[in-house]
């Protein structure tokens, strides 16, 4: 209970209930209250507020990372109850069965909202289906590297890193490819986590919506959960990125070491570790960075961090550094910087048939 | 001389460094073939945009915790058509061209000023041709870029590097970086993607963590797109957001409730710049980095006003809606209004509305949250 204002009139009580799948089922969800001037009165996890009579704005973030605002009127000596249902809509892939998916085949064409996407190449073990104008991709079998898919769209070949894994979370094998015109910010098609990966998906939405601090708060509670209880290594990494960007990953170096050992195929953890230990252990950090540059990187921001790390590395004559920089520098101009997951246009039509793609 | 404003004081203040490059001495003029190999030519809005931002700092910037202490401006406008803000033109003396030499001298002095007080605020605004290497930085090409053919990123500055330098040295703890560069086409960028900007400094190693917010505007084409106003989309959206308080939040204390903070500005620019570009059939977005701390850029002396437009839907029903009242905490801002449409200005905030409808024996009531700058409301049965 919190009392946020006093006046001569008797207070009213605002009682807020929260329904959420995140933050200990809503117990740790912060509620913000503002007065009629929109001045901030409180932002905490209390659920009962004693307020002077008047109107107030009550706001919070829902499980999809969007701001939810309500206006409530508080009357003297009365209790006003506000129910906030923060749950996201059911993920569209919830009812998909194994038989709905098919192994990918070259030149298969998917028409998503009028945009034609032709499959050009994909990682081994990928299976695909189409639902509600989304291409839904899942992975079967052991992970040996970050999965990728290359599609021909608008006469351009685009390669996408996919946040898939063989984790124990029943949807950690799922992600969606959305056509440009289903996004609020149109552009090239983009990859999203399945909303069935509730915690990871929420962190992804918050991260994409510039609410990195909120994503980091969820990540603080879920790093271990998403690597032990429910394994979702590709999803948990976005939480690790949020922690890194808010200077909070330093306390989780041990977790990161274990993560990198367990998911050797996923280089993004190596990049985060390289950046964290570069002062204390420069030799190991450049080794990690060089090793990561030889693998398929999942996130755009870790790709960017790796490029910056190598560019700023003091020893400009280091052959491994220069070789790694050359490789990444060849990709960088073609990166779609608006995408959360690394995606880039393949520059040269002559290379389209190359095995490297 | 590029130091166009100075107000020395031992109290915390804001130091700003503004650079705009439209004219490129060694790049072909408009209409000439691009023989440089870089495939780029002159710009027409970068210097003007930088001058408008500098004028905003000079005339409108308000931060009681860190008033403006110094303002350095380097501009290379395209002659004769690019209009520089008159307040800036009047103060510029000597050679303020955005050349590498001038940039080096000014940045050193700027960094020196910032070393005095950790409570200072640093503001850097750069606009011109650029190369976006990563999501955290870009290389800005200066006025004398290309003077030595085949020498890569000759006469350019590495913005990522300079931001890192200021993040980890002993200078101001709060920094705002506005980087308004046009990203080159991939096939051109590939020529120098692996190179580093000519002007860069050694990054100090330290555990200092500062509030360094970066707002990086990225267009995917050759030109920094300009509006009819002669401003780049980024600058136009930025100044509009600052002036209208659309980029503000109300998380300040009672003395200065409304302010522009890193998170509020990133939330605004993230939407405003792409929308503005889309209206013109272009594709542009803003990369916001380091905006997690609520560092305050600008505060408002009073609650910003909202342009409120109220009408009845459908309009044929106007005569049936009468006695409209709008109250805020007991104060009537509008009372018993029955003429539609209604246009007025009110302070931002929460309001209770009530009105009568001839079809009903009960009065209608509704609560509204009016945020700047404009709000259209339709009243229905």
Interface residues (C-beta under 8 A of the other chain):
Chain A: X34 X35 X36 X37 X38 X39 X40 X54 X55 X56 X57 X69 X71 X73 X185 X186 X187 X210 X212 X213 X216 X245 X246 X247 X279 X300 X301 X303 X304 X305 X307 X308 X311 X312 X325 X326 X329 X330 X332 X333 X334 X337 X338 X345 X347
Chain B: X132 X133 X134 X135 X136 X137 X160 X161 X164 X186 X187 X189 X190 X193 X194 X196 X203 X205 X209 X218 X250 X251 X254 X257 X263 X266 X267 X270 X274 X278 X283 X285 X287 X288 X289 X290 X291 X292 X303 X328 X329 X348 X349 X350 X351 X352 X367 X368 X369 X371
